[in-house]
Amino acid sequence: MEESRERQEQPVTDAEQAAVNAGQPEVIVENAMAARIAELEAQLEQARREAAENWNKYLRERADMENYRKRQDRVVTDRVQQQKKALLHKLLGVIDDVERGLVYLDTLDRQGLQQALRMVHWRMNEVMHSEGLNPVPTVGEPFNPYVHEAIEAIENSDKPEGTIVEEVRKGYTLGDETLRPAQVKVSMGSK
């Protein structure tokens, strides 16, 4: 049935017509099968070429993505390295001041040493502030668990409950993020 349908779809060649006239229908069937096989082989070859093309495209795209990822990693690493260099360059100025102070330690009197320490402290604060590091306000402020760490509760204080009465260790924020919470003593109010 399929064979007859195929026969209807394909025009009869002169050779096939001669074979039918000569009483050789098997030649027609063999020719039709050979033509069909050749057609399928051509389709298979085309599909293989397309598959190979697609595989090569996939491999190129994958390599491009891997190269992009590596390039981005290098950019991030370089950026971090540049930021470290800039920060360390600023800190080297502070270290130089400390070293100069140590050279003259024996010749400085108490007031001169205090002045040198204040200058180093001021310079260090300037470096930290320029990098976005800010101290957390403490004494007299209400306790905030996001930026303060209570290490002691003080009773019979003249301050209202929940107010910080003493700073034990400075805390710092870097932008909006708490880098280190301030350790504080908090008032429990008067009893």
N, CA and C of each residue as an Amber inpcrd file, in Angstrom:
protein
   573
   0.8200000  -1.1800000   0.0000000   0.0000000   0.0000000   0.0000000
   0.8720000   1.2560000   0.0000000   1.8780000   1.2810000   0.9100000
   2.7910000   2.4110000   0.9510000   3.5720000   2.5100000  -0.3390000
   3.9180000   1.3580000  -0.8430000   4.6940000   1.3290000  -2.0790000
   3.8940000   1.9600000  -3.2080000   2.6010000   1.6370000  -3.2660000
   1.7750000   2.2030000  -4.3300000   1.5980000   3.7080000  -4.1370000
   1.5320000   4.1670000  -2.8410000   1.4240000   5.5840000  -2.5650000
   2.6880000   6.3010000  -3.0090000   3.8550000   5.6840000  -2.6970000
   5.1180000   6.2680000  -3.1250000   5.1680000   6.3230000  -4.6320000
   4.6700000   5.3200000  -5.2470000   4.6850000   5.2740000  -6.7110000
   3.8220000   6.3890000  -7.2760000   2.7260000   6.6900000  -6.5790000
   1.8540000   7.7380000  -7.0800000   2.5170000   9.1020000  -6.9280000
   3.3210000   9.2700000  -5.8560000   3.9550000  10.5470000  -5.6160000
   5.1150000  10.7980000  -6.5640000   5.8300000   9.7290000  -6.9610000
   7.0000000   9.8980000  -7.8070000   6.6140000   9.6730000  -9.2710000
   7.0910000  10.5240000 -10.1610000   6.7970000  10.3080000 -11.5790000
   7.5380000   9.0660000 -12.0950000   6.9520000   8.4010000 -13.0160000
   7.5360000   7.1830000 -13.5780000   8.5460000   7.5880000 -14.6300000
   9.7740000   7.0440000 -14.4800000  10.8060000   7.3550000 -15.4600000
  10.6420000   6.4650000 -16.6920000  11.3310000   6.8660000 -17.7490000
  11.2730000   6.0840000 -19.0020000  11.8180000   4.6850000 -18.7770000
  12.8710000   4.5700000 -17.9560000  13.4630000   3.2590000 -17.6960000
  12.4950000   2.3950000 -16.9160000  11.7960000   3.0160000 -15.9480000
  10.8220000   2.2450000 -15.1710000   9.6590000   1.8120000 -16.0560000
   9.1950000   2.7120000 -16.9190000   8.0910000   2.3780000 -17.8120000
   8.4990000   1.2330000 -18.7430000   9.7450000   1.2700000 -19.1860000
  10.2380000   0.1920000 -20.0580000  10.3170000  -1.1050000 -19.2790000
  10.7120000  -1.0230000 -17.9710000  10.7980000  -2.2320000 -17.1620000
   9.4170000  -2.8080000 -16.9340000   8.4230000  -1.9240000 -16.6990000
   7.0470000  -2.3970000 -16.4970000   6.5470000  -3.0520000 -17.7870000
   6.8110000  -2.4070000 -18.9170000   6.3900000  -2.9520000 -20.1970000
   7.0640000  -4.2780000 -20.4720000   8.2960000  -4.4330000 -20.0170000
   9.0330000  -5.6730000 -20.2400000   8.6670000  -6.7160000 -19.2090000
   7.8280000  -6.3300000 -18.2170000   7.4080000  -7.2840000 -17.2020000
   8.4270000  -7.4670000 -16.0930000   9.1320000  -6.4240000 -15.7400000
  10.1550000  -6.5010000 -14.6970000   9.8420000  -5.4920000 -13.5720000
   8.7690000  -5.7170000 -12.7810000   8.4260000  -4.7640000 -11.7170000
   9.4540000  -4.7310000 -10.6050000  10.2360000  -5.7910000 -10.4020000
  11.2360000  -5.7670000  -9.3180000  12.3210000  -4.7350000  -9.5760000
  12.5980000  -4.4220000 -10.8350000  13.5850000  -3.3890000 -11.1620000
  13.0670000  -2.0360000 -10.6850000  11.7510000  -1.8350000 -10.8460000
  11.1460000  -0.5750000 -10.4020000  11.2640000  -0.4480000  -8.8830000
  10.9430000  -1.5180000  -8.1660000  11.0200000  -1.5120000  -6.7100000
  12.4540000  -1.2700000  -6.2480000  13.4160000  -1.9250000  -6.8920000
  14.8260000  -1.7490000  -6.5100000  15.2750000  -0.3230000  -6.7630000
  14.8600000   0.2330000  -7.8790000  15.2350000   1.6200000  -8.1930000
  14.6150000   2.5890000  -7.1890000  13.3540000   2.3560000  -6.8270000
  12.6880000   3.2150000  -5.8500000  13.3610000   3.1040000  -4.4900000
  13.7090000   1.8810000  -4.1060000  14.3920000   1.6900000  -2.7990000
  15.7690000   2.3390000  -2.8180000  16.4700000   2.1960000  -3.9090000
  17.8040000   2.7950000  -4.0140000  17.6990000   4.3190000  -3.9420000
  16.6980000   4.8830000  -4.6080000  16.5070000   6.3310000  -4.5660000
  16.1660000   6.7890000  -3.1520000  15.2950000   6.0280000  -2.4910000
  14.9040000   6.3710000  -1.1250000  16.1020000   6.2710000  -0.1790000
  16.9000000   5.2300000  -0.3430000  18.1050000   5.0500000   0.5020000
  19.0600000   6.2060000   0.2730000  19.2630000   6.5990000  -0.9700000
  20.1630000   7.7140000  -1.2740000  19.6470000   8.9990000  -0.6450000
  18.3300000   9.2060000  -0.7190000  17.7330000  10.3890000  -0.1130000
  17.9200000  10.3990000   1.4000000  17.6880000   9.2670000   2.0510000
  17.8640000   9.1750000   3.5090000  19.3220000   9.3490000   3.9010000
  20.2350000   8.7940000   3.1200000  21.6610000   8.9640000   3.4100000
  22.0560000  10.4320000   3.3020000  21.4970000  11.1260000   2.3230000
  21.7870000  12.5540000   2.1710000  21.2480000  13.3320000   3.3770000
  20.0380000  12.9920000   3.8310000  19.4680000  13.6470000   5.0080000
  20.3020000  13.3660000   6.2500000  20.7520000  12.1080000   6.3760000
  21.5890000  11.7410000   7.5190000  22.8990000  12.5180000   7.5000000
  23.5060000  12.6320000   6.3380000  24.7650000  13.3730000   6.2190000
  24.5470000  14.8480000   6.5800000  23.4290000  15.4200000   6.1220000
  23.1010000  16.8020000   6.4490000  22.9090000  16.9770000   7.9590000
  22.2020000  16.0330000   8.5810000  21.9790000  16.0880000  10.0320000
  23.2980000  15.9730000  10.7830000  24.2050000  15.1330000  10.3080000
  25.5240000  14.9880000  10.9530000  26.3220000  16.2830000  10.8400000
  26.2710000  16.9310000   9.6690000  26.9850000  18.2040000   9.5000000
  26.4250000  19.2640000  10.4570000  25.0990000  19.3300000  10.5490000
  24.4750000  20.2950000  11.4480000  24.8220000  20.0050000  12.9050000
  24.8290000  18.7150000  13.2660000  25.1850000  18.3430000  14.6420000
  26.6300000  18.7350000  14.9420000  27.5300000  18.4820000  13.9840000
  28.9370000  18.8430000  14.1920000  29.0890000  20.3620000  14.3020000
  28.3610000  21.1030000  13.4680000  28.3810000  22.5600000  13.5220000
  27.8960000  23.0650000  14.8780000  26.7720000  22.5060000  15.3220000
  26.2140000  22.9170000  16.6160000  27.1540000  22.5680000  17.7590000
  27.8020000  21.4270000  17.7050000  28.7520000  21.0350000  18.7520000
  29.9270000  22.0090000  18.7930000  30.4180000  22.3860000  17.6060000
  31.5340000  23.3340000  17.5480000  31.1090000  24.7000000  18.0880000
  29.8920000  25.1370000  17.7480000  29.3830000  26.4010000  18.2900000
  29.2960000  26.3250000  19.8140000  28.7930000  25.2160000  20.3230000
  28.6840000  25.0280000  21.7750000  30.0670000  25.1190000  22.4320000
  31.0430000  24.4340000  21.8480000  32.3860000  24.4480000  22.4260000
  32.9860000  25.8540000  22.4000000  32.7670000  26.5910000  21.3060000
  33.2800000  27.9660000  21.2380000  32.6090000  28.8530000  22.2850000
  31.2960000  28.7350000  22.4220000  30.5780000  29.5410000  23.4110000
  31.0220000  29.2090000  24.8300000  31.2320000  27.9340000  25.0790000
  31.6800000  27.5080000  26.4090000  33.0690000  28.0630000  26.7020000
  33.9460000  28.0180000  25.7100000  35.2910000  28.5670000  25.8900000
  35.2260000  30.0750000  26.1060000  34.3450000  30.7510000  25.3570000
  34.1870000  32.1980000  25.5410000  33.7130000  32.5190000  26.9530000
  32.7590000  31.7530000  27.4610000  32.2670000  31.9930000  28.8210000
  33.3610000  31.7370000  29.8590000  34.1330000  30.7100000  29.6550000
  35.2220000  30.4050000  30.5970000  36.2630000  31.5280000  30.5730000
  36.5790000  32.0160000  29.3840000  37.5340000  33.1260000  29.2670000
  36.9760000  34.3910000  29.9210000  35.6880000  34.6380000  29.7390000
  35.0480000  35.8000000  30.3540000  35.1130000  35.7000000  31.8790000
  34.8110000  34.5030000  32.4150000  34.8550000  34.3090000  33.8630000
  36.2690000  34.5530000  34.3930000  37.2680000  34.0130000  33.6930000
  38.6540000  34.2030000  34.1290000  39.0530000  35.6790000  34.0620000
  38.6110000  36.3560000  33.0120000  38.9220000  37.7720000  32.8570000
  38.2800000  38.5750000  33.9910000  37.0370000  38.2650000  34.3430000
  36.3620000  38.9590000  35.4360000  37.0530000  38.6870000  36.7640000
  37.4950000  37.4540000  36.9770000  38.2350000  37.1300000  38.2050000
  39.5090000  37.9660000  38.2940000  40.2110000  38.1080000  37.1530000
  41.4390000  38.9140000  37.1430000  41.1260000  40.3800000  37.4340000
  40.0360000  40.8950000  36.8730000  39.6590000  42.2920000  37.0970000
  39.3700000  42.5200000  38.5750000  38.6160000  41.6090000  39.1840000
  38.2870000  41.7500000  40.6060000  39.5590000  41.6640000  41.4520000
  40.4100000  40.7070000  41.1510000  41.6650000  40.5540000  41.9030000
  42.5330000  41.7980000  41.7690000  42.6190000  42.3340000  40.5540000
  43.4120000  43.5480000  40.3380000  42.8270000  44.7310000  41.0990000
  41.4990000  44.8340000  41.0970000  40.8530000  45.9460000  41.7940000
  41.1140000  45.8580000  43.3020000  40.9920000  44.6620000  43.8560000
  41.2570000  44.4760000  45.2880000  42.7120000  44.8130000  45.5920000
  43.6210000  44.3740000  44.7250000  45.0490000  44.6460000  44.9370000
  45.3130000  46.1590000  44.8940000  44.6830000  46.8630000  43.9670000
  44.8690000  48.3170000  43.8870000  44.3390000  49.0100000  45.1390000
  43.2010000  48.5520000  45.6480000  42.6440000  49.1500000  46.8550000
  43.5390000  48.8810000  48.0600000  44.0930000  47.6760000  48.1230000
  45.0260000  47.3730000  49.2160000  46.2440000  48.2860000  49.1410000
  46.7680000  48.4580000  47.9480000  47.9440000  49.3180000  47.7800000
  47.6460000  50.7430000  48.2320000  46.4840000  51.2490000  47.8340000
  46.1280000  52.6230000  48.2030000  46.0140000  52.7630000  49.7210000
  45.3730000  51.8020000  50.3770000  45.2230000  51.8550000  51.8330000
  46.5810000  51.7370000  52.5210000  47.3810000  50.7840000  52.0740000
  48.6980000  50.6140000  52.6950000  49.5830000  51.8350000  52.4690000
  49.4530000  52.4800000  51.3320000  50.2180000  53.7020000  51.0760000
  49.8520000  54.7790000  52.1010000  48.5620000  54.8870000  52.4100000
  48.1260000  55.8520000  53.4210000  48.6560000  55.4790000  54.7990000
  48.6380000  54.1840000  55.1100000  49.1060000  53.7400000  56.4260000
  50.6190000  53.9080000  56.5730000  51.3410000  53.8390000  55.4610000
  52.7950000  54.0190000  55.5400000  53.1520000  55.4090000  56.0740000
  52.3530000  56.4090000  55.7520000  52.6000000  57.7500000  56.2930000
  52.4750000  57.7620000  57.8040000  51.5010000  57.0480000  58.3230000
  51.3130000  56.9730000  59.7750000  52.4890000  56.2230000  60.4020000
  52.8870000  55.1320000  59.7890000  54.0260000  54.3520000  60.3180000
  55.2920000  55.2040000  60.3050000  55.4720000  55.9970000  59.2560000
  56.6470000  56.8810000  59.2040000  56.6390000  57.8500000  60.3750000
  55.4690000  58.4010000  60.7100000  55.3700000  59.3240000  61.8490000
  55.7380000  58.6250000  63.1540000  55.2650000  57.3880000  63.3220000
  55.5850000  56.6280000  64.5410000  57.0880000  56.3730000  64.6180000
  57.6790000  55.9880000  63.5060000  59.1280000  55.7140000  63.5040000
  59.9330000  56.9770000  63.7990000  59.5150000  58.1080000  63.2360000
  60.2160000  59.3640000  63.5430000  60.0990000  59.6870000  65.0330000
  58.9240000  59.4400000  65.6070000  58.7310000  59.6810000  67.0390000
  59.6070000  58.7720000  67.8790000  59.7700000  57.5130000  67.4590000
  60.6080000  56.5760000  68.2080000  62.0800000  56.9760000  68.1560000
  62.5150000  57.5670000  67.0530000  63.9090000  58.0110000  66.9380000
  64.2010000  59.0970000  67.9780000  63.2370000  59.9910000  68.1770000
  63.4290000  61.0970000  69.1020000  62.8250000  60.8330000  70.4750000
  62.5080000  59.5940000  70.7860000  61.8680000  59.2350000  72.0390000
  62.6960000  59.6790000  73.2430000  63.9960000  59.4660000  73.1640000
  64.8580000  59.8210000  74.2980000  64.9560000  61.3290000  74.4970000
  64.8230000  62.0940000  73.4280000  64.9850000  63.5450000  73.5560000
  63.6610000  64.2640000  73.8040000  62.5280000  63.5820000  73.6220000
  61.2300000  64.2260000  73.8390000  60.8750000  64.2390000  75.3210000
  60.3230000  65.3320000  75.7490000  59.7980000  65.3680000  77.1060000
  58.3770000  64.8040000  77.0780000  57.7430000  64.7530000  78.2120000
  56.4020000  64.1540000  78.3140000  55.3960000  64.8860000  77.4240000
  55.4660000  66.2080000  77.4210000  54.5330000  66.9870000  76.6200000
  54.7770000  66.7580000  75.1260000  55.9920000  66.6840000  74.7100000
  56.3310000  66.4290000  73.3030000  55.8640000  65.0450000  72.8710000
  56.0170000  64.0490000  73.7370000  55.5710000  62.6910000  73.4320000
  54.0530000  62.6410000  73.3050000  53.3610000  63.3230000  74.2150000
  51.9070000  63.3680000  74.1300000  51.4550000  64.0220000  72.8310000
  52.1280000  65.0980000  72.4520000  51.7920000  65.7910000  71.2010000
  52.0270000  64.8620000  70.0110000  53.1200000  64.1270000  70.0210000
  53.4180000  63.2010000  68.9190000  52.3530000  62.1010000  68.8330000
  51.9510000  61.5870000  69.9900000  50.9210000  60.5470000  69.9960000
  49.5820000  61.0940000  69.4970000  49.2510000  62.3160000  69.8900000
  48.0000000  62.9170000  69.4110000  48.0320000  63.0940000  67.8910000
  49.1650000  63.4820000  67.3640000  49.2850000  63.6680000  65.9110000
  49.1530000  62.3380000  65.1770000  49.7700000  61.2870000  65.6990000
  49.6600000  59.9660000  65.0760000  48.2120000  59.4890000  65.1470000
  47.5740000  59.6920000  66.2920000  46.1750000  59.3000000  66.4500000
  45.2860000  60.0640000  65.4610000  45.5100000  61.3730000  65.3450000
  44.7260000  62.1900000  64.4180000  44.9330000  61.7170000  62.9830000
  46.1850000  61.4530000  62.6180000  46.4900000  61.0210000  61.2400000
  45.8600000  59.6620000  60.9450000  45.9150000  58.7680000  61.9060000
  45.3160000  57.4440000  61.7260000  43.8080000  57.5710000  61.5580000
  43.1740000  58.4150000  62.3600000  41.7370000  58.6400000  62.2180000
  41.3970000  59.2270000  60.8520000  42.2340000  60.1170000  60.3420000
  42.0150000  60.6960000  59.0120000  42.0740000  59.6150000  57.9290000
  43.0380000  58.7140000  58.0390000  43.1600000  57.6150000  57.0630000
  41.9190000  56.7350000  57.1300000  41.5140000  56.3770000  58.3390000
  40.3460000  55.4990000  58.4830000  39.0830000  56.1850000  57.9770000
  38.9280000  57.4660000  58.2790000  37.7470000  58.1990000  57.8270000
  37.7220000  58.2970000  56.2950000  38.8820000  58.4920000  55.6870000
  38.9360000  58.5930000  54.2200000  38.5690000  57.2670000  53.5600000
  38.7090000  56.1680000  54.2810000  38.3350000  54.8500000  53.7560000
  36.8890000  54.4910000  54.1030000  36.1930000  55.4060000  54.7600000
  34.7830000  55.1630000  55.0850000  34.5590000  54.5230000  56.4420000
  35.6030000  54.4350000  57.2520000  35.4960000  53.8440000  58.5870000
  35.1600000  54.9500000  59.5810000  34.0580000  54.7810000  60.3050000
  33.6140000  55.8000000  61.2640000  33.3900000  55.1680000  62.6280000
  33.7230000  55.9010000  63.7210000  33.4760000  55.3670000  65.0580000
  31.9830000  55.3580000  65.3700000  31.5800000  54.3890000  66.1750000
  30.1840000  54.2840000  66.6090000  29.9940000  55.2170000  67.7950000
  28.9910000  56.1080000  67.7700000  28.7450000  56.9690000  68.9330000
  28.2630000  56.1210000  70.1170000  28.7380000  56.4500000  71.3180000
  28.4080000  55.5900000  72.4580000  27.8500000  56.3590000  73.6500000
  28.6970000  56.9660000  74.4500000  28.3000000  57.5310000  75.7420000
  27.1610000  58.5390000  75.5650000  26.0600000  58.2980000  76.3160000
  24.8940000  59.1650000  76.2700000  23.8860000  58.7420000  75.2080000
  24.2540000  57.8210000  74.3450000  23.3680000  57.3480000  73.2880000
  22.5100000  56.1920000  73.8040000  21.3220000  55.9740000  73.2210000
  20.5470000  54.7820000  73.5910000  21.2330000  53.5320000  73.0360000
  21.1360000  52.4510000  73.7850000  21.7610000  51.1900000  73.3790000
  21.1110000  50.6820000  72.0920000  21.9450000  50.2980000  71.1230000
  21.4870000  49.7440000  69.8460000  22.2330000  48.4230000  69.6310000
  21.5480000  47.2890000  69.6800000  22.2380000  45.9980000  69.5700000
  22.9140000  45.7640000  68.2250000  22.5950000  46.5790000  67.2180000
  23.2320000  46.4190000  65.9080000  24.6360000  47.0160000  65.8680000
  24.9050000  47.9800000  66.7310000  26.2260000  48.6120000  66.7340000
  26.9020000  48.6030000  68.1030000  26.1820000  48.1620000  69.1340000
  26.7470000  48.1140000  70.4900000  26.7060000  46.6880000  71.0280000
  27.6730000  46.3730000  71.8620000  27.7160000  45.0830000  72.5650000
  27.7800000  45.4020000  74.0640000  26.7150000  45.0720000  74.7750000
  26.6660000  45.3640000  76.2160000  27.4980000  44.3290000  76.9590000
  28.4540000  44.8030000  77.7460000  29.2780000  43.8670000  78.5260000
  28.9750000  43.9840000  80.0210000  28.2200000  45.0380000  80.3860000
  27.8630000  45.1820000  81.7970000  26.6400000  46.0900000  81.9160000
  25.7890000  45.7650000  82.8750000  24.6260000  46.6060000  83.1750000
  24.9080000  47.3360000  84.4810000  24.7650000  48.6430000  84.4920000
  25.0660000  49.4760000  85.6550000  23.7610000  49.8460000  86.3540000
  23.6580000  49.4800000  87.6510000  22.4790000  49.8290000  88.4520000
  22.7090000  51.1640000  89.1460000  21.6250000  51.7660000  89.5770000
  21.6570000  53.0270000  90.3200000  22.4050000  54.1230000  89.5600000
  22.1930000  54.1760000  88.2910000  22.8000000  55.2160000  87.4780000
  21.8300000  56.3810000  87.3590000  22.3670000  57.5770000  87.2090000
  21.4980000  58.7390000  87.0430000  20.9920000  58.8650000  85.6080000
  21.4350000  57.9820000  84.7310000  20.9910000  57.9760000  83.3230000
  19.7420000  57.1110000  83.1820000  18.8860000  57.4070000  82.1980000
  17.6960000  56.5840000  81.9790000  18.0750000  55.1680000  81.5440000
  17.1450000  54.2490000  81.7400000  17.3850000  52.8500000  81.3890000
  17.6820000  52.7230000  79.8910000  18.6820000  51.9060000  79.5590000
  19.0450000  51.6580000  78.1660000  19.9970000  52.6800000  77.5810000
  20.5010000  53.5800000  78.4280000  21.4540000  54.5920000  77.9520000
  22.8740000  54.1110000  78.2220000  23.7500000  54.3440000  77.2940000
  25.1560000  53.9290000  77.4510000  25.8440000  54.9200000  78.3890000
  26.5120000  54.3540000  79.4280000  27.1790000  55.2180000  80.4020000
  28.7000000  55.1890000  80.2550000  29.2330000  54.1420000  79.6220000
  30.6910000  54.0590000  79.4760000  31.0420000  53.2120000  78.2520000
  32.0910000  53.6300000  77.5670000  32.5930000  52.8730000  76.4150000
  33.8500000  52.1170000  76.8560000  33.8610000  50.8010000  76.6480000
  35.0180000  49.9990000  77.0270000  35.9540000  49.8230000  75.8240000
  35.3740000  49.6000000  74.6650000  36.1710000  49.4630000  73.4370000
  35.4050000  50.1250000  72.2990000  36.1130000  50.9280000  71.5100000
  35.4770000  51.6210000  70.3870000  34.9340000  50.6250000  69.3730000
  33.8160000  51.0180000  68.7540000  33.2520000  50.2540000  67.6540000
  33.3230000  51.0790000  66.3870000  33.2560000  50.4040000  65.2260000
  33.3790000  51.1070000  63.9500000  32.3720000  50.5850000  62.9450000
  31.9360000  51.5080000  62.0860000  31.0940000  51.1260000  60.9510000
  31.8680000  51.4370000  59.6760000  31.6430000  50.6090000  58.6810000
  32.2310000  50.8240000  57.3620000  31.0590000  51.0400000  56.4230000
  30.7930000  52.2990000  56.1150000  29.5770000  52.6190000  55.3650000
  28.3770000  52.3750000  56.2660000  27.4310000  51.5580000  55.7980000
  26.2480000  51.2330000  56.6010000  26.4180000  49.9430000  57.3880000
  27.5450000  49.2890000  57.2550000  27.7740000  47.9790000  57.8800000
  28.6240000  48.1220000  59.1440000  28.2470000  47.3800000  60.1840000
  29.0290000  47.4030000  61.4190000  30.2580000  46.5230000  61.2380000
  31.4290000  47.1430000  61.3480000  32.6790000  46.3870000  61.2330000
  33.0170000  45.7330000  62.5710000  32.8720000  46.4920000  63.6350000
  33.1000000  45.9740000  64.9880000  32.1760000  46.7250000  65.9310000
  31.3380000  45.9870000  66.6840000  30.4490000  46.6910000  67.6160000
  31.2420000  47.2760000  68.7870000  30.7440000  48.3850000  69.2880000
  31.3790000  49.0210000  70.4470000  30.9870000  48.2500000  71.7060000
  31.9640000  47.9530000  72.5560000  31.6710000  47.3070000  73.8430000
  31.3620000  48.4180000  74.8500000  30.1900000  48.3060000  75.4650000
  29.7130000  49.3930000  76.3260000  29.1160000  48.8610000  77.6200000
  29.0020000  49.7930000  78.5780000  28.2740000  49.5400000  79.8380000
  26.9670000  50.3250000  79.7310000  25.8650000  49.6570000  80.0630000
  24.5330000  50.2490000  79.8550000  23.8490000  50.4670000  81.1970000
  23.1490000  51.5810000  81.3030000  22.4120000  51.9120000  82.5310000
  21.1300000  51.0690000  82.6230000  20.8580000  50.6230000  83.8540000
  19.5940000  49.9200000  84.1130000  18.6030000  50.8960000  84.7740000
  18.9800000  52.1440000  84.8660000  18.1260000  53.1410000  85.5150000
  18.3580000  53.1350000  87.0210000  17.6920000  54.0600000  87.7330000
  17.8480000  54.1160000  89.1920000  16.7730000  53.2660000  89.8470000
  17.1420000  52.5780000  90.9120000  16.2090000  51.6870000  91.6240000
  16.0530000  52.1090000  93.0380000
